[in-house]
């Protein structure tokens, strides 16, 4: 029996009695929606653990890529690597499920090492092409923030030949803040290898300005919830504007994720957000298709209707101008310098 499978079986045997009476926490995954007890849930999840261990051993998982674009020029500026798992039955298991399985079953280090190597090896093959990505973003689990991952990064860069300066490691805001001192220590070590760090899902955690200034982060990745809310009312737009301005003041790059509509794209452009990714510009796709998308201005975005402007954008701009006029006498020098943020900039059509 393979070692990952043997460990899983041993762990199940040790916890068999405890599992019988354990209640399922509200945030646990419901692998079997029809089941009414924890035993059935654990049986189902254990089966997926065994399958995932086998998929890792046989290297049957795949890596997709979602293109990222510069909002000033519409040109591709990078890709995010996203692991995908399709079972032998053809069922697609969502990353939010199998990554949590890997974390619980102590397989996340093996999964993370495979993902990093696979992504770097694929992107390295693009280096001779015209559509070479400026940045390759790879997600890192909170459980990978340790001294072992330094060696994984170092070996991967050496084996694949991928340029360290083009590799960006994404760690969620909540993971970084959970143990700030430890995060700073390990992230600084990783950066010694020449890689960059991105704070993923920014806007969903509880990071303070103090902790943000201490973390060795190169780019803020704005959560899709911020992108969605900014088109609903002026407060959402104001928050987005402040976050974009904050990134610039801290010398951090900013990219918005989850861009799905022309209204969102236009508003991000108006607010000065430099980069974006989302279904409007390109869904996660195979390496071959991603390379093609990067070579096209605005990727897979359809030609928009002329003159389309979001109502929330106009409302936000009107309120901003009124507020700036009435409060200019009480503005600080910093606020006055940024009073013009949000002026409309045209989006280049494909």
Helices and strands as residue ranges (DSSP letters): H 3-14, H 16-21, H 38-58, E 62-70, E 76-86, E 92-93, H 95-104, H 108-124, E 135-139, G 142-144, H 147-160, G 164-166, E 167-172, H 173-178, H 180-191, E 196-202, H 209-214, E 219-222, H 224-229, H 234-249, E 253-256, H 262-270, E 275-276, H 287-294, H 311-327, G 328-330, H 333-337
